[in-house]
Amino acid sequence: MFEILIYLFETYVHSESEISIDYESLTSDLSDIGFRSKDIYKALHWLKNLSCYKKNIISSINLSLNHTTTRIYTKEEELKLNSDCRGFILFLEQLEILTLNTREIIIERIMALDISYLNLEDLKWIVLIILFNIPGCEIVYRKLENLLFNFKAEIVH
């Protein structure tokens, strides 16, 4: 499932075309590439649930974080997100790449992944995928993209 999300993101992120909304065709294409039907269904369902946030987040996208806010993780979240991942999320909040809303969307979507553990590199991809898919996040998406892929940056990433 995770590999399908990464494949779709890498295929369409810099493409002028949009992901086909014809799920049968998209499912067939992904199946032809070699992905399993069960994983394709889970990945497309995960993306469909992400699209539900688009409607609710647009009006509140500019909420800034209160830097005294502390996020308490549940046991299940701690098992899936190790201290490196939780630290990276906090780092993105401090850089104002994530708002309270986008942070919570990211955590919720991570918990919906069909995996037991997420490493830091995979978390970075998930954050990029989510920010890419939320209207109004274009500036912070580019900021994160530059942070992650600009090796001349002063910030250690």
Summary of the structure (lengths in Angstrom):
residues: 157
radius of gyration: 15.9
end to end distance: 26.0
largest distance: 49.4
contacts: 403
relative contact order: 0.14
helix: 65%
strand: 1%
